[in-house]
Amino acid sequence: MPRIALLTRYDSKGASSRVRTLQYLPTLHAAGIETEHFPLFGNDYLESLYHGENTTGLRIRALLNRIFSMRSITRKGRFDLLWIEKELLPYLPYGLEKWLLRRGVPYMLDFDDAIFHNYDQSDNILVRGLMGDKIDRLMAGSRLVLCGNGYLGERARRAGAPWVEVQPPTIDFEKYRQQPEPEQPVITDSRPLRVIWIGSPTTSKYLEIVREAFERVAAQYPIQLDVIGGDARQWPTVKSTHIPWSSSTEAGELSRSHVGIMPLEDNLWENGKCGFKLIQYMAAGLPVIGSAVGMNRDIVIPGENGFLATSTDTWAESLETLIASPELRVRLGHQGPRGCREPLQHRSRRPAPGPAAAGSSAALTPLHPAVPCRPYRVCSFPLRRLHRAAVQP
């Protein structure tokens, strides 16, 4: 049986590691693939980070532990493949990682963020000079690069990776189908529009993008912003609550909401984002609003499952449109679960119709109709490709 070492960035509380690797463990084991998990940063590190504590000591210990453990992990015959999330050692040079991988055990890389921009776009000239091509060189030496979207996949191809697969985030749809269908009431003072955002404290900064839009809408309509996993917003005119994240409760919290949002800045880093928040909202049957950035533009079909926003005005307009029409919220929300079960086509990047087009059937036309992404569900994981990567000579 193939044996794979899972060298993830985080343990179970890290969303990227959970979504990109750990959720597949039952599927891998059922297929006869044996695994052993070696997270770089444990849950204690994330808890300290999210509480604003100094994590320097934990980071140094984690990096040293990985360096010293690689001798055992790469011992001849122990593993057939190393599944590395992003890189072995963040902010340490390529030469060290190459030396740790010197025994020749084949490795694959998995990306759901444009981490190469941490180096090639760094403000620090030494980081750019010493590590600007680190990720490219790791990609070129890999057996397989698994990427969360086309932007990441194109970077891997340009870096010379011999085998690149684009695997968008997948989701266990059954977990969400077990929840009751979201209610979409007429919005009143006693039943405000409940807008939900889910993520980590480190990414909740993106909510500030929509602050002005929320304050503008709150001056006229009842609205509240619930934040799962991040800090509630301290906006004087907008009610906001913090909801602790839990794997066992996240689907239920989403189903009790009315609208899901994913604001993003429009920078190179955000082009590597893979839209998992939107996929979760859609699986829960919620209409969505996302910034018209990166993969958001592939997932959101304006007027069909939600809206894309490009400015404070379009964020406010989208919110107001959904507040005004429970029927529209229901119609858009019903398209979400179907989108989680069907392949997603890469769509053109022409300007998206806004809320005014919600009543029409206009949708983005396929850019490459013959190049579907895989469905957003756990069973879509490319097991045959992973098996091939582990056993090919």
C-alpha positions as CSV (number, residue, x, y, z in Angstrom):
1,M,0.0,0.0,0.0
2,P,1.3,3.5,-0.7
3,R,2.3,5.4,2.4
4,I,2.2,9.2,2.4
5,A,3.6,11.7,4.9
6,L,1.2,14.7,5.4
7,L,3.4,17.7,6.1
8,T,0.7,20.3,6.7
9,R,1.2,23.9,7.8
10,Y,-1.2,23.5,10.7
11,D,-3.1,21.0,12.8
12,S,-6.9,20.5,12.8
13,K,-7.7,24.1,13.8
14,G,-5.9,25.6,10.8
15,A,-8.5,26.1,8.0
16,S,-6.2,25.6,5.1
17,S,-4.8,22.3,6.4
18,R,-8.2,21.1,7.3
19,V,-9.7,21.9,3.9
20,R,-6.8,21.0,1.7
21,T,-5.6,17.8,3.4
22,L,-7.2,16.6,6.7
23,Q,-10.8,16.3,5.5
24,Y,-9.6,13.7,3.0
25,L,-8.2,11.3,5.5
26,P,-11.2,8.9,5.5
27,T,-11.3,8.9,1.7
28,L,-7.5,8.2,1.5
29,H,-7.7,5.4,4.0
30,A,-10.8,3.8,2.4
31,A,-8.7,3.7,-0.9
32,G,-5.9,1.8,0.8
33,I,-3.5,4.7,1.2
34,E,-1.8,4.9,4.5
35,T,-0.9,8.3,6.0
36,E,0.9,9.8,8.9
37,H,0.4,13.5,9.9
38,F,3.3,15.9,10.7
39,P,1.9,19.4,11.2
40,L,4.4,22.2,11.4
41,F,2.4,24.4,13.8
42,G,0.2,22.8,16.4
43,N,-3.2,24.0,17.6
44,D,-1.4,25.7,20.6
45,Y,0.3,28.0,18.1
46,L,-2.9,29.1,16.4
47,E,-4.6,29.7,19.8
48,S,-1.8,31.9,20.9
49,L,-1.7,33.7,17.5
50,Y,-5.4,34.4,17.6
51,H,-5.3,35.7,21.1
52,G,-2.6,38.2,20.1
53,E,0.2,36.5,22.1
54,N,3.8,36.5,21.2
55,T,4.4,33.3,19.1
56,T,8.1,33.7,18.4
57,G,9.2,30.9,20.7
58,L,6.5,28.6,19.3
59,R,7.5,29.4,15.7
60,I,11.2,28.7,16.4
61,R,10.5,25.4,18.2
62,A,8.2,24.3,15.4
63,L,10.7,25.1,12.7
64,L,13.5,23.3,14.6
65,N,11.3,20.3,15.2
66,R,10.5,20.0,11.5
67,I,14.2,20.3,10.5
68,F,15.3,17.6,12.9
69,S,12.3,15.3,12.1
70,M,13.0,15.2,8.3
71,R,15.8,12.7,8.7
72,S,13.4,10.2,10.0
73,I,10.6,11.1,7.7
74,T,12.7,10.8,4.6
75,R,14.3,7.5,5.7
76,K,14.5,5.0,2.9
77,G,11.3,2.9,2.6
78,R,9.3,4.8,5.2
79,F,7.1,6.8,2.8
80,D,6.4,6.7,-0.9
81,L,5.4,10.4,-1.1
82,L,5.7,13.6,0.9
83,W,2.5,15.7,0.7
84,I,3.8,19.2,1.6
85,E,1.3,22.0,2.2
86,K,2.9,25.1,0.6
87,E,6.5,24.7,1.8
88,L,8.5,22.9,4.5
89,L,9.9,25.9,6.3
90,P,8.3,29.4,5.9
91,Y,10.8,32.2,5.5
92,L,13.8,29.9,5.4
93,P,15.8,29.6,2.1
94,Y,15.3,27.1,-0.6
95,G,18.8,25.6,-0.1
96,L,17.8,24.3,3.4
97,E,14.6,22.7,2.1
98,K,16.5,21.1,-0.8
99,W,19.0,19.7,1.7
100,L,16.2,18.3,3.8
101,L,14.7,16.6,0.7
102,R,18.1,15.3,-0.5
103,R,17.3,11.6,0.0
104,G,15.0,11.7,-3.0
105,V,11.6,10.8,-1.6
106,P,9.2,12.3,-4.2
107,Y,7.1,15.2,-2.9
108,M,4.0,17.0,-4.0
109,L,3.1,20.6,-3.1
110,D,-0.4,21.8,-2.3
111,F,-1.3,25.5,-2.6
112,D,-4.4,27.4,-1.7
113,D,-2.7,30.8,-1.3
114,A,-0.2,32.7,-3.5
115,I,2.6,32.4,-0.9
116,F,5.2,33.0,-3.5
117,H,4.2,36.6,-3.3
118,N,5.4,36.6,0.3
119,Y,8.8,36.5,-1.2
120,D,8.8,37.9,-4.7
121,Q,6.7,40.9,-3.7
122,S,8.3,41.5,-0.2
123,D,9.2,45.0,0.8
124,N,12.4,43.6,2.2
125,I,15.1,43.6,-0.5
126,L,16.9,40.7,1.2
127,V,13.8,38.5,1.2
128,R,13.2,39.3,-2.5
129,G,16.8,38.6,-3.4
130,L,17.3,35.4,-1.3
131,M,13.9,33.8,-1.6
132,G,12.1,35.5,-4.5
133,D,12.3,32.3,-6.5
134,K,12.1,29.8,-3.6
135,I,8.6,28.5,-4.4
136,D,9.3,28.3,-8.1
137,R,12.3,26.1,-7.5
138,L,10.3,23.9,-5.1
139,M,7.6,23.5,-7.7
140,A,10.1,22.6,-10.4
141,G,11.5,19.8,-8.3
142,S,8.2,18.3,-7.3
143,R,6.4,15.3,-8.7
144,L,3.0,17.0,-8.5
145,V,1.7,20.5,-7.7
146,L,-2.0,20.6,-6.6
147,C,-3.4,24.1,-6.8
148,G,-6.6,25.6,-5.6
149,N,-7.2,27.8,-8.6
150,G,-6.0,28.7,-12.1
151,Y,-3.8,31.6,-11.0
152,L,-1.8,29.3,-8.7
153,G,-1.7,26.6,-11.4
154,E,-0.4,29.0,-14.0
155,R,2.4,30.0,-11.7
156,A,3.3,26.3,-11.2
157,R,3.4,25.7,-14.9
158,R,5.6,28.8,-15.5
159,A,7.9,27.6,-12.8
160,G,8.5,24.3,-14.7
161,A,6.5,21.9,-12.5
162,P,6.3,18.6,-14.4
163,W,2.7,17.9,-13.3
164,V,0.1,20.5,-12.3
165,E,-3.5,19.8,-11.2
166,V,-6.0,22.5,-10.4
167,Q,-8.2,21.2,-7.6
168,P,-10.6,23.9,-6.2
169,P,-11.7,23.6,-2.6
170,T,-14.0,20.8,-1.9
171,I,-16.7,20.5,0.7
172,D,-18.6,17.8,2.5
173,F,-22.0,18.7,1.1
174,E,-23.9,16.2,3.3
175,K,-22.9,18.2,6.4
176,Y,-24.8,21.2,5.1
177,R,-27.7,19.3,3.5
178,Q,-28.6,18.0,7.0
179,Q,-29.3,21.5,8.1
180,P,-32.7,23.2,7.8
181,E,-33.2,25.5,4.8
182,P,-32.4,29.1,5.7
183,E,-35.4,31.2,6.5
184,Q,-35.7,34.4,4.4
185,P,-38.2,36.6,6.2
186,V,-39.4,40.1,5.5
187,I,-36.8,42.3,7.2
188,T,-38.1,44.3,10.1
189,D,-36.7,45.9,13.3
190,S,-37.3,42.6,15.1
191,R,-35.8,40.5,12.3
192,P,-32.8,42.3,10.8
193,L,-30.9,41.0,7.8
194,R,-28.3,38.7,9.3
195,V,-25.2,38.8,7.2
196,I,-22.5,36.2,8.0
197,W,-18.8,36.1,7.5
198,I,-16.6,33.1,8.4
199,G,-12.8,33.0,8.8
200,S,-9.9,33.5,11.1
201,P,-9.0,36.5,13.2
202,T,-6.0,37.2,10.8
203,T,-8.3,37.5,7.7
204,S,-11.1,39.4,9.4
205,K,-9.3,42.6,8.3
206,Y,-11.1,42.3,5.0
207,L,-14.3,43.2,6.7
208,E,-13.1,46.8,7.0
209,I,-13.6,47.0,3.2
210,V,-17.3,46.9,3.7
211,R,-17.6,49.1,6.7
212,E,-18.8,52.2,4.9
213,A,-21.4,50.2,2.9
214,F,-22.7,48.6,6.1
215,E,-22.9,51.9,7.9
216,R,-24.8,53.4,4.9
217,V,-27.3,50.6,4.8
218,A,-27.7,50.5,8.6
219,A,-28.8,54.1,8.6
220,Q,-31.9,53.0,6.7
221,Y,-32.5,49.3,7.3
222,P,-32.2,46.8,10.1
223,I,-29.0,44.8,9.5
224,Q,-26.4,43.0,11.6
225,L,-23.1,41.4,10.9
226,D,-22.2,38.1,12.6
227,V,-18.5,37.0,12.5
228,I,-17.6,33.3,12.9
229,G,-14.1,32.8,14.0
230,G,-13.0,36.4,13.9
231,D,-13.6,39.4,16.1
232,A,-16.9,41.3,16.0
233,R,-16.6,44.7,14.3
234,Q,-16.6,47.7,16.5
235,W,-18.7,49.9,14.2
236,P,-20.9,52.2,16.2
237,T,-23.9,52.1,14.0
238,V,-23.8,48.4,13.0
239,K,-24.7,45.6,15.4
240,S,-22.0,42.9,15.1
241,T,-21.5,39.7,17.1
242,H,-18.7,37.2,17.5
243,I,-19.5,33.5,17.1
244,P,-16.8,31.0,18.1
245,W,-15.8,28.7,15.3
246,S,-16.5,24.9,15.7
247,S,-16.5,22.2,13.1
248,S,-19.7,20.8,14.7
249,T,-21.6,24.1,14.7
250,E,-20.4,26.1,11.6
251,A,-23.0,24.6,9.2
252,G,-25.8,25.3,11.6
253,E,-24.7,28.9,12.2
254,L,-24.6,29.5,8.4
255,S,-28.1,28.0,7.9
256,R,-29.5,30.5,10.5
257,S,-28.2,33.4,8.4
258,H,-29.6,35.3,5.5
259,V,-26.6,36.4,3.3
260,G,-22.9,35.3,3.2
261,I,-20.2,37.8,2.2
262,M,-16.5,37.6,1.1
263,P,-14.9,41.0,0.7
264,L,-11.3,41.0,-0.6
265,E,-8.7,43.6,-1.6
266,D,-7.7,43.6,-5.3
267,N,-4.0,42.8,-5.0
268,L,-1.8,40.0,-6.3
269,W,-2.1,38.0,-3.0
270,E,-5.9,37.9,-3.3
271,N,-5.7,36.4,-6.8
272,G,-4.5,33.2,-5.0
273,K,-7.6,33.0,-2.8
274,C,-9.8,30.1,-3.6
275,G,-13.3,31.2,-2.5
276,F,-13.9,28.6,0.1
277,K,-16.1,31.0,2.2
278,L,-18.4,31.4,-0.8
279,I,-18.6,27.7,-1.3
280,Q,-19.6,27.2,2.3
281,Y,-22.3,29.9,2.1
282,M,-23.7,28.4,-1.1
283,A,-23.7,24.9,0.4
284,A,-25.8,26.3,3.2
285,G,-28.3,27.7,0.7
286,L,-27.4,31.4,1.2
287,P,-27.2,34.1,-1.4
288,V,-23.7,35.5,-1.6
289,I,-21.9,38.8,-2.2
290,G,-18.2,38.8,-3.0
291,S,-15.6,41.3,-4.1
292,A,-15.1,40.9,-7.9
293,V,-11.5,39.6,-7.4
294,G,-9.8,36.5,-8.4
295,M,-11.7,33.2,-8.1
296,N,-14.7,35.0,-6.6
297,R,-15.5,35.9,-10.2
298,D,-15.5,32.2,-11.2
299,I,-17.8,31.2,-8.3
300,V,-20.4,34.0,-8.2
301,I,-22.8,34.2,-11.1
302,P,-24.4,37.7,-10.7
303,G,-28.2,37.5,-10.6
304,E,-28.1,33.7,-10.3
305,N,-26.5,32.8,-7.0
306,G,-25.5,36.2,-5.7
307,F,-23.7,39.5,-6.6
308,L,-20.2,40.7,-7.2
309,A,-19.2,44.1,-5.7
310,T,-16.5,46.5,-6.9
311,S,-17.0,49.5,-4.7
312,T,-18.8,50.8,-1.6
313,D,-21.7,51.7,-3.8
314,T,-22.2,48.3,-5.3
315,W,-21.8,46.6,-1.9
316,A,-24.5,48.9,-0.5
317,E,-26.7,48.4,-3.5
318,S,-26.4,44.6,-3.3
319,L,-27.3,44.6,0.4
320,E,-30.2,46.8,-0.1
321,T,-31.5,44.7,-3.0
322,L,-31.4,41.6,-0.8
323,I,-33.0,43.3,2.1
324,A,-35.9,44.4,-0.1
325,S,-36.8,41.0,-1.5
326,P,-37.1,37.8,0.5
327,E,-38.1,36.1,-2.7
328,L,-34.9,37.0,-4.4
329,R,-32.9,35.8,-1.4
330,V,-34.7,32.4,-1.6
331,R,-34.1,32.2,-5.4
332,L,-30.4,33.0,-5.3
333,G,-29.9,30.7,-2.2
334,H,-31.5,27.8,-4.0
335,Q,-28.8,27.9,-6.7
336,G,-26.0,27.5,-4.1
337,P,-26.3,23.8,-3.3
338,R,-26.6,23.0,-7.0
339,G,-23.4,24.9,-7.6
340,C,-21.7,22.8,-5.0
341,R,-22.7,19.6,-6.7
342,E,-22.0,20.5,-10.3
343,P,-18.7,21.3,-12.1
344,L,-17.7,24.9,-12.2
345,Q,-16.8,26.4,-15.6
346,H,-14.1,29.1,-15.9
347,R,-16.1,32.1,-16.9
348,S,-15.2,35.3,-18.8
349,R,-13.9,38.3,-16.8
350,R,-16.2,40.8,-18.5
351,P,-17.9,43.4,-16.2
352,A,-20.5,41.6,-14.0
353,P,-24.1,42.7,-14.0
354,G,-25.1,44.2,-10.7
355,P,-28.2,43.8,-8.5
356,A,-30.3,45.6,-11.2
357,A,-29.9,42.5,-13.4
358,A,-31.0,40.1,-10.7
359,G,-34.3,39.5,-12.4
360,S,-32.7,38.5,-15.6
361,S,-31.1,35.2,-16.6
362,A,-27.9,36.9,-17.7
363,A,-24.8,35.1,-16.5
364,L,-21.1,35.1,-17.4
365,T,-20.3,33.3,-20.6
366,P,-17.8,30.4,-20.5
367,L,-14.2,31.5,-21.3
368,H,-13.0,27.9,-21.8
369,P,-16.2,25.7,-21.9
370,A,-14.1,22.6,-22.4
371,V,-12.1,23.2,-19.2
372,P,-14.4,22.5,-16.2
373,C,-13.1,22.7,-12.6
374,R,-13.9,19.8,-10.4
375,P,-17.1,19.9,-8.3
376,Y,-17.0,21.3,-4.8
377,R,-17.4,18.2,-2.9
378,V,-15.2,15.7,-1.0
379,C,-15.8,12.8,-3.5
380,S,-14.2,14.9,-6.3
381,F,-10.7,14.5,-4.8
382,P,-8.3,13.1,-7.5
383,L,-7.4,9.9,-5.7
384,R,-6.1,8.2,-8.9
385,R,-3.7,11.0,-9.5
386,L,-2.5,11.0,-5.9
387,H,-2.0,7.2,-6.0
388,R,-0.1,7.6,-9.3
389,A,2.1,10.3,-7.7
390,A,2.9,7.9,-4.8
391,V,3.7,4.8,-6.9
392,Q,5.1,5.9,-10.2
393,P,8.9,5.2,-10.5
